[in-house]
């Protein structure tokens, strides 16, 4: 085989059947409005923390939904819980409560941030 100077990267497919989705179910039990999120990005667009860091609510919400917890506690700590995101959500998602409960659940799962 001839070397063409590149290689085919591994597939980034996520098998949700093998993922542990119980943590997200606990968030939904505490904050039922979490199911209403369409990932539209209005929350991220108005986020104060986003202006100073690379925090992205859509990203952390999606990673948590998938059960991908590595490094998530550090990302969640960037949120200041100011509530601006909740004010602009046209679906009425309590984003602040979602972040708060994600932090608690990750701490209980021993995914702690470095402080």
DSSP file (Angstrom, degrees, kcal/mol; ACC not computed):
  #  RESIDUE AA STRUCTURE BP1 BP2  ACC     N-H-->O    O-->H-N    N-H-->O    O-->H-N    TCO  KAPPA ALPHA  PHI   PSI    X-CA   Y-CA   Z-CA
    1    1 A X              0   0    0      0, 0.0     2,-0.3     0, 0.0     0, 0.0   0.000 360.0 360.0 360.0 139.8    0.0    0.0    0.0
    2    2 A X        -     0   0    0      1,-0.1     2,-0.6     2,-0.0     0, 0.0  -0.622 360.0-121.6 -85.6 138.7    1.2    3.5   -0.9
    3    3 A X        -     0   0    0     -2,-0.3     4,-0.1     1,-0.1    -1,-0.1  -0.701  27.1-178.2 -80.6 117.8    1.7    6.1    1.9
    4    4 A X        -     0   0    0     -2,-0.6    -1,-0.1     2,-0.4     3,-0.1   0.370  49.9-105.2 -99.0   3.2   -0.5    9.1    1.0
    5    5 A X  S    S+     0   0    0      1,-0.2     2,-0.3     0, 0.0    -2,-0.1   0.547  93.1  66.8  87.5   6.8    0.5   11.2    4.0
    6    6 A X        -     0   0    0      2,-0.0    -2,-0.4     0, 0.0     2,-0.3  -0.965  62.9-146.5-149.2 165.6   -2.7   10.8    6.0
    7    7 A X        -     0   0    0     -2,-0.3     2,-0.5    -3,-0.1    -4,-0.0  -0.938  29.9-100.6-133.6 159.3   -4.6    8.1    7.8
    8    8 A X        -     0   0    0     -2,-0.3     3,-0.1     1,-0.1     2,-0.1  -0.666  42.0-132.2 -80.4 126.1   -8.2    7.3    8.4
    9    9 A X        -     0   0    0     -2,-0.5     3,-0.1     1,-0.1    -1,-0.1  -0.344  27.5 -91.7 -77.5 159.9   -9.2    8.4   11.8
   10   10 A X        -     0   0    0      1,-0.1    -1,-0.1    -2,-0.1     2,-0.1  -0.343  49.4 -95.2 -67.9 150.0  -11.2    6.3   14.2
   11   11 A X        -     0   0    0      1,-0.1    -1,-0.1    -3,-0.1    -3,-0.0  -0.401  23.4-151.8 -65.5 139.9  -15.0    6.5   14.1
   12   12 A X        +     0   0    0     -2,-0.1     2,-0.2    -3,-0.1    -1,-0.1  -0.029  43.7 145.2-102.6  29.6  -16.4    8.9   16.7
   13   13 A X        -     0   0    0      1,-0.0     2,-0.6     2,-0.0    -2,-0.0  -0.463  39.7-147.4 -68.8 136.3  -19.7    7.0   16.9
   14   14 A X        -     0   0    0     -2,-0.2     2,-1.1     5,-0.0     3,-0.1  -0.936   2.7-147.9-109.3 122.0  -21.2    7.0   20.4
   15   15 A X    >>  -     0   0    0     -2,-0.6     3,-1.5     1,-0.2     4,-0.6  -0.752  13.0-174.3 -90.0  96.9  -23.2    3.9   21.3
   16   16 A X  T 34 S+     0   0    0     -2,-1.1     3,-0.2     1,-0.3    -1,-0.2   0.706  79.9  68.4 -67.0 -19.0  -25.9    5.2   23.6
   17   17 A X  T 34 S+     0   0    0      1,-0.2    -1,-0.3    -3,-0.1     4,-0.1   0.792 105.1  42.1 -67.9 -26.1  -27.0    1.7   24.4
   18   18 A X  T <4 S+     0   0    0     -3,-1.5    -1,-0.2     2,-0.1    -2,-0.2   0.528  97.8  98.2 -95.4  -8.3  -23.7    1.2   26.2
   19   19 A X  S  < S-     0   0    0     -4,-0.6     2,-0.9    -3,-0.2    48,-0.1  -0.503  79.0-120.0 -81.7 148.7  -23.8    4.6   27.9
   20   20 A X        +     0   0    0     47,-0.2     3,-0.4    -2,-0.2     4,-0.2  -0.790  35.5 171.7 -88.6 105.3  -25.0    5.0   31.5
   21   21 A X     >  +     0   0    0     -2,-0.9     4,-1.7     1,-0.2    -1,-0.1   0.293  50.1  99.7 -97.1   8.5  -28.0    7.4   31.1
   22   22 A X  H  > S+     0   0    0      1,-0.2     4,-1.7     2,-0.2    -1,-0.2   0.834  77.0  58.0 -66.8 -32.4  -29.1    7.1   34.8
   23   23 A X  H  > S+     0   0    0     -3,-0.4     4,-1.6     1,-0.2    -1,-0.2   0.916 107.0  47.5 -64.9 -41.7  -27.4   10.4   35.8
   24   24 A X  H  > S+     0   0    0     40,-0.3     4,-2.3     1,-0.2    -1,-0.2   0.879 107.3  56.6 -67.0 -35.9  -29.4   12.3   33.2
   25   25 A X  H  X S+     0   0    0     -4,-1.7     4,-1.9     1,-0.2    -1,-0.2   0.876 105.0  53.0 -61.1 -35.8  -32.6   10.6   34.3
   26   26 A X  H  X S+     0   0    0     -4,-1.7     4,-1.9     2,-0.2    -1,-0.2   0.882 107.4  50.9 -66.6 -37.9  -31.9   11.9   37.8
   27   27 A X  H  X S+     0   0    0     -4,-1.6     4,-3.3     1,-0.2    -2,-0.2   0.929 109.7  50.2 -62.9 -44.1  -31.5   15.5   36.5
   28   28 A X  H  < S+     0   0    0     -4,-2.3    -2,-0.2     1,-0.2    -1,-0.2   0.855 107.5  54.2 -64.4 -35.3  -34.9   15.1   34.7
   29   29 A X  H  < S+     0   0    0     -4,-1.9     3,-0.3    -5,-0.2    -1,-0.2   0.913 116.7  37.6 -62.3 -41.8  -36.5   13.9   37.9
   30   30 A X  H  < S+     0   0    0     -4,-1.9     2,-0.4     1,-0.3    -2,-0.2   0.864 132.5  26.2 -77.4 -37.9  -35.2   17.0   39.7
   31   31 A X    ><  -     0   0    0     -4,-3.3     3,-2.2    -5,-0.2    -1,-0.3  -0.767  65.6-179.0-129.8  84.7  -35.8   19.4   36.8
   32   32 A X  G >  S+     0   0    0     -2,-0.4     3,-1.5    -3,-0.3     4,-0.2   0.767  78.0  70.5 -57.6 -26.8  -38.5   18.2   34.5
   33   33 A X  G >  S+     0   0    0      1,-0.3     3,-1.6     2,-0.2     4,-0.4   0.639  76.0  84.0 -67.7 -11.0  -38.1   21.1   32.1
   34   34 A X  G X  S+     0   0    0     -3,-2.2     3,-1.1     1,-0.3    -1,-0.3   0.817  82.4  61.6 -59.4 -30.0  -34.7   19.6   31.1
   35   35 A X  G <  S+     0   0    0     -3,-1.5    -1,-0.3     1,-0.2    -2,-0.2   0.697  94.9  62.7 -69.2 -18.4  -36.7   17.5   28.6
   36   36 A X  G <  S+     0   0    0     -3,-1.6    -1,-0.2    -4,-0.2    -2,-0.2   0.607  73.5 118.1 -83.0 -12.0  -37.9   20.6   26.8
   37   37 A X    <   -     0   0    0     -3,-1.1    -3,-0.0    -4,-0.4    52,-0.0  -0.362  38.6-176.8 -64.8 127.1  -34.4   21.8   25.8
   38   38 A X        -     0   0    0     -2,-0.1    -1,-0.2     0, 0.0    -3,-0.0   0.354  43.1-120.0-101.1   1.8  -34.1   22.0   22.0
   39   39 A X        +     0   0    0      1,-0.1    -2,-0.1    18,-0.0    19,-0.0   0.893  59.0 153.6  59.3  42.1  -30.4   23.0   22.1
   40   40 A X        -     0   0    0      1,-0.1    -1,-0.1    18,-0.0    -3,-0.0   0.774  51.9-127.7 -74.6 -26.3  -31.2   26.2   20.3
   41   41 A X  S  > S+     0   0    0      3,-0.0     4,-2.2     4,-0.0     5,-0.2   0.451  72.2 123.2  95.7   0.5  -28.2   28.1   21.8
   42   42 A X  H  > S+     0   0    0      1,-0.2     4,-1.3     2,-0.2     5,-0.1   0.892  77.5  51.8 -61.0 -38.2  -30.1   31.1   23.2
   43   43 A X  H  > S+     0   0    0      1,-0.2     4,-0.6     2,-0.2     3,-0.3   0.915 110.7  46.6 -64.1 -43.8  -28.7   30.4   26.6
   44   44 A X  H >4 S+     0   0    0      1,-0.2     3,-0.6     2,-0.2    -1,-0.2   0.859 107.6  58.0 -67.7 -35.5  -25.1   30.1   25.4
   45   45 A X  H 3< S+     0   0    0     -4,-2.2    -1,-0.2     1,-0.2    -2,-0.2   0.812 114.6  36.0 -65.7 -30.6  -25.5   33.3   23.4
   46   46 A X  H 3< S+     0   0    0     -4,-1.3    -1,-0.2    -3,-0.3    -2,-0.2   0.420  86.5 129.8-102.3   0.9  -26.4   35.4   26.5
   47   47 A X    <X  -     0   0    0     -3,-0.6     4,-0.8    -4,-0.6    -3,-0.0  -0.364  45.9-157.8 -66.2 125.6  -24.1   33.6   28.9
   48   48 A X  H >> S+     0   0    0      1,-0.2     3,-0.8     2,-0.2     4,-0.6   0.897  96.1  53.1 -66.8 -42.0  -21.9   35.9   31.0
   49   49 A X  H >> S+     0   0    0      1,-0.2     4,-2.1     2,-0.2     3,-1.1   0.850 101.8  60.8 -62.6 -33.4  -19.4   33.1   31.7
   50   50 A X  H 34 S+     0   0    0      1,-0.3    -1,-0.2     2,-0.2    -2,-0.2   0.800  96.3  60.7 -63.9 -29.7  -19.2   32.5   28.0
   51   51 A X  H << S+     0   0    0     -4,-0.8    -1,-0.3    -3,-0.8    -2,-0.2   0.744 118.6  27.5 -68.7 -22.6  -17.9   36.1   27.5
   52   52 A X  H << S+     0   0    0     -3,-1.1     2,-0.2    -4,-0.6    -2,-0.2   0.558 129.3  22.7-116.8 -14.0  -14.9   35.3   29.7
   53   53 A X  S  < S-     0   0    0     -4,-2.1     0, 0.0    -5,-0.1     0, 0.0  -0.714  84.8 -98.3-137.3-173.3  -14.4   31.5   29.3
   54   54 A X        +     0   0    0     -2,-0.2    -4,-0.1    -3,-0.1    -3,-0.1   0.068  66.5 147.0 -99.8  24.4  -15.2   28.8   26.8
   55   55 A X        -     0   0    0     -6,-0.4     2,-0.3    23,-0.1    -2,-0.1  -0.341  22.6-178.8 -63.2 138.7  -18.2   27.7   28.8
   56   56 A X     >  -     0   0    0      1,-0.1     4,-2.2    -2,-0.0     5,-0.3  -0.899  19.9-160.9-144.6 109.5  -21.1   26.4   26.6
   57   57 A X  H  > S+     0   0    0     -2,-0.3     4,-2.8     1,-0.2     5,-0.3   0.901  93.9  54.3 -59.3 -42.7  -24.3   25.2   28.2
   58   58 A X  H  > S+     0   0    0      1,-0.2     4,-2.4     2,-0.2    -1,-0.2   0.912 109.2  48.8 -58.1 -42.3  -25.3   23.2   25.1
   59   59 A X  H  > S+     0   0    0      2,-0.2     4,-2.6     1,-0.2     5,-0.2   0.945 114.3  42.9 -64.8 -49.0  -22.0   21.3   25.1
   60   60 A X  H  X S+     0   0    0     -4,-2.2     4,-2.3     1,-0.2     5,-0.2   0.881 114.3  52.0 -67.7 -35.5  -22.2   20.4   28.8
   61   61 A X  H  X S+     0   0    0     -4,-2.8     4,-2.3    -5,-0.3    -1,-0.2   0.930 112.4  45.3 -63.5 -45.0  -25.8   19.5   28.6
   62   62 A X  H  X S+     0   0    0     -4,-2.4     4,-2.0    -5,-0.3    -2,-0.2   0.915 113.1  49.3 -66.1 -44.1  -25.2   17.2   25.6
   63   63 A X  H  X>S+     0   0    0     -4,-2.6     5,-2.6     1,-0.2     4,-0.7   0.908 112.4  48.5 -61.9 -41.6  -22.1   15.6   27.2
   64   64 A X  H ><5S+     0   0    0     -4,-2.3     3,-0.9     1,-0.2   -40,-0.3   0.912 109.0  53.3 -65.3 -42.0  -24.1   14.9   30.4
   65   65 A X  H 3<5S+     0   0    0     -4,-2.3    -1,-0.2     1,-0.3    -2,-0.2   0.877 110.5  47.7 -58.4 -38.3  -27.0   13.5   28.4
   66   66 A X  H 3<5S-     0   0    0     -4,-2.0    -1,-0.3    -5,-0.1    -2,-0.2   0.597 115.6-115.4 -79.4 -11.8  -24.6   11.1   26.7
   67   67 A X  T <<5 +     0   0    0     -3,-0.9     2,-1.0    -4,-0.7   -47,-0.2   0.728  67.7 142.6  81.9  22.0  -23.0   10.0   30.0
   68   68 A X      < +     0   0    0     -5,-2.6    -1,-0.2    -6,-0.2    -2,-0.1  -0.790  14.1 160.8 -97.6  92.9  -19.6   11.5   29.1
   69   69 A X    >>  +     0   0    0     -2,-1.0     3,-1.9    -3,-0.1     4,-0.6   0.550  24.5 121.0 -96.8 -10.1  -18.5   12.9   32.4
   70   70 A X  T 34 S-     0   0    0      1,-0.3    41,-0.0     2,-0.1    -2,-0.0  -0.376  94.0  -4.6 -60.8 124.4  -14.7   13.2   32.0
   71   71 A X  T 3> S+     0   0    0     -2,-0.2     4,-1.3    41,-0.1    -1,-0.3   0.437 101.3 115.6  75.0  -0.2  -13.7   16.9   32.5
   72   72 A X  H <>  +     0   0    0     -3,-1.9     4,-2.7     1,-0.2     5,-0.2   0.848  66.5  59.2 -72.1 -34.2  -17.4   17.9   32.9
   73   73 A X  H  X S+     0   0    0     -4,-0.6     4,-1.6     1,-0.2    40,-0.2   0.900 105.7  49.6 -61.8 -40.2  -17.1   19.0   36.5
   74   74 A X  H  4 S+     0   0    0      2,-0.2     4,-0.4     1,-0.2    -1,-0.2   0.886 111.3  49.4 -66.0 -38.2  -14.4   21.6   35.6
   75   75 A X  H >< S+     0   0    0     -4,-1.3     3,-1.4     1,-0.2     4,-0.4   0.919 109.3  51.3 -65.5 -43.4  -16.7   22.9   32.8
   76   76 A X  H >< S+     0   0    0     -4,-2.7     3,-1.2     1,-0.3    -1,-0.2   0.813 100.3  64.1 -65.4 -29.5  -19.7   23.2   35.1
   77   77 A X  T 3< S+     0   0    0     -4,-1.6    -1,-0.3     1,-0.3    -2,-0.2   0.672  89.8  68.1 -68.9 -15.1  -17.6   25.2   37.6
   78   78 A X  T <  S+     0   0    0     -3,-1.4    -1,-0.3    -4,-0.4     2,-0.2   0.755  80.2  94.9 -72.5 -24.1  -17.2   27.9   34.9
   79   79 A X    <   -     0   0    0     -3,-1.2   -32,-0.0    -4,-0.4   -23,-0.0  -0.503  61.4-160.3 -71.3 134.2  -20.9   28.7   35.3
   80   80 A X        -     0   0    0     -2,-0.2    -1,-0.1     0, 0.0    -3,-0.1   0.407  31.1-128.2 -93.9  -0.1  -21.7   31.5   37.7
   81   81 A X        +     0   0    0      1,-0.1    -2,-0.1    14,-0.0    15,-0.0   0.844  59.1 146.1  54.4  37.2  -25.3   30.5   38.2
   82   82 A X        -     0   0    0      1,-0.1    -1,-0.1    14,-0.0    14,-0.0   0.805  54.3-132.8 -74.8 -28.6  -26.4   34.0   37.4
   83   83 A X     >  +     0   0    0      3,-0.0     4,-1.5    13,-0.0     3,-0.3   0.473  67.9 125.2  92.9   1.9  -29.6   32.9   35.6
   84   84 A X  H  > S+     0   0    0      1,-0.2     4,-1.3     2,-0.2     5,-0.1   0.882  74.5  56.1 -59.9 -36.6  -29.4   35.0   32.5
   85   85 A X  H  > S+     0   0    0      1,-0.2     4,-0.8     2,-0.2    -1,-0.2   0.869 104.3  52.7 -63.6 -36.2  -29.7   31.9   30.4
   86   86 A X  H  4 S+     0   0    0     -3,-0.3     3,-0.4     1,-0.2    -1,-0.2   0.861 104.5  56.3 -68.1 -34.8  -32.9   31.0   32.1
   87   87 A X  H  < S+     0   0    0     -4,-1.5    -1,-0.2     1,-0.2    -2,-0.2   0.817 111.1  42.4 -67.3 -31.3  -34.4   34.4   31.4
   88   88 A X  H  < S+     0   0    0     -4,-1.3     2,-0.5    -3,-0.2    -1,-0.2   0.549  82.4 114.7 -95.1  -7.1  -33.9   34.0   27.6
   89   89 A X    ><  -     0   0    0     -4,-0.8     3,-0.9    -3,-0.4   -52,-0.0  -0.502  49.1-163.2 -69.5 117.3  -35.0   30.4   27.2
   90   90 A X  T 3  S+     0   0    0     -2,-0.5    -1,-0.2     1,-0.2    -4,-0.0   0.523  88.6  55.5 -79.8  -3.7  -38.1   30.5   25.1
   91   91 A X  T 3  S-     0   0    0      2,-0.1    -1,-0.2   -58,-0.0    -2,-0.1   0.441 111.3-117.7-102.4  -4.1  -39.0   26.9   26.2
   92   92 A X    <   +     0   0    0     -3,-0.9     2,-0.3     1,-0.2    -2,-0.1   0.765  51.1 168.6  75.2  25.7  -38.9   27.8   29.9
   93   93 A X        -     0   0    0      1,-0.1     2,-1.9   -57,-0.1    -1,-0.2  -0.566  38.2-133.5 -74.5 130.6  -36.0   25.4   30.7
   94   94 A X     >  +     0   0    0     -2,-0.3     4,-1.8     1,-0.2     3,-0.2  -0.568  35.9 169.6 -83.7  77.4  -34.6   25.9   34.2
   95   95 A X  H  > S+     0   0    0     -2,-1.9     4,-2.4     1,-0.2    -1,-0.2   0.844  71.2  57.6 -61.6 -36.9  -31.0   25.9   33.0
   96   96 A X  H  > S+     0   0    0      1,-0.2     4,-2.3    -3,-0.2    -1,-0.2   0.922 107.8  46.2 -61.1 -45.3  -29.7   27.1   36.3
   97   97 A X  H  > S+     0   0    0     -3,-0.2     4,-2.6     2,-0.2    -1,-0.2   0.840 109.7  55.8 -67.6 -33.0  -31.3   24.2   38.2
   98   98 A X  H  X S+     0   0    0     -4,-1.8     4,-2.6     2,-0.2    -2,-0.2   0.953 109.9  44.8 -63.1 -49.2  -29.9   21.8   35.6
   99   99 A X  H  X S+     0   0    0     -4,-2.4     4,-2.3     1,-0.2    -2,-0.2   0.931 113.6  50.8 -60.0 -46.4  -26.4   23.0   36.1
  100  100 A X  H  X S+     0   0    0     -4,-2.3     4,-1.8     1,-0.2    -1,-0.2   0.923 113.6  43.9 -58.7 -46.8  -26.8   22.9   39.9
  101  101 A X  H  X S+     0   0    0     -4,-2.6     4,-2.6     1,-0.2    -1,-0.2   0.848 109.6  56.2 -70.8 -34.2  -28.1   19.4   39.8
  102  102 A X  H  X S+     0   0    0     -4,-2.6     4,-2.7    -5,-0.2     5,-0.2   0.926 106.9  51.1 -60.2 -43.4  -25.5   18.2   37.4
  103  103 A X  H  X S+     0   0    0     -4,-2.3     4,-2.1     1,-0.2    -2,-0.2   0.923 111.4  46.9 -59.8 -45.1  -22.8   19.5   39.8
  104  104 A X  H  X S+     0   0    0     -4,-1.8     4,-2.2     2,-0.2    -1,-0.2   0.926 113.4  47.8 -63.8 -45.4  -24.3   17.5   42.7
  105  105 A X  H  X S+     0   0    0     -4,-2.6     4,-1.6     1,-0.2    -2,-0.2   0.908 111.7  49.6 -64.6 -42.6  -24.7   14.3   40.7
  106  106 A X  H  <>S+     0   0    0     -4,-2.7     5,-3.2     1,-0.2    -1,-0.2   0.885 109.8  51.7 -64.6 -37.2  -21.1   14.5   39.4
  107  107 A X  H ><5S+     0   0    0     -4,-2.1     3,-1.3    -5,-0.2    -1,-0.2   0.907 109.1  50.2 -64.8 -40.3  -19.8   15.1   42.9
  108  108 A X  H 3<5S+     0   0    0     -4,-2.2    -1,-0.2     1,-0.3    -2,-0.2   0.791 109.6  51.3 -66.9 -27.4  -21.8   12.0   44.1
  109  109 A X  T 3<5S-     0   0    0     -4,-1.6    -1,-0.3    -5,-0.2    -2,-0.2   0.364 120.4-112.6 -88.2   4.6  -20.3   10.0   41.2
  110  110 A X  T < 5S+     0   0    0     -3,-1.3     2,-0.9     1,-0.2    -3,-0.2   0.771  75.7 134.5  66.9  29.8  -16.8   11.2   42.3
  111  111 A X      < +     0   0    0     -5,-3.2     2,-0.3    -6,-0.1    -1,-0.2  -0.757  36.5 172.4-100.3  81.0  -16.2   13.3   39.2
  112  112 A X        -     0   0    0     -2,-0.9   -38,-0.2    -5,-0.1     2,-0.2  -0.623  30.3-122.5 -96.8 150.4  -14.9   16.3   41.2
  113  113 A X        -     0   0    0     -2,-0.3     2,-0.7   -40,-0.2    -1,-0.1  -0.486  29.1-108.5 -83.9 160.1  -13.4   19.4   39.8
  114  114 A X              0   0    0     -2,-0.2    -1,-0.1     1,-0.2     0, 0.0  -0.813 360.0 360.0 -91.0 117.9   -9.9   20.6   40.8
  115  115 A X              0   0    0     -2,-0.7    -1,-0.2     0, 0.0    -2,-0.0   0.337 360.0 360.0-129.7 360.0  -10.1   23.6   43.1
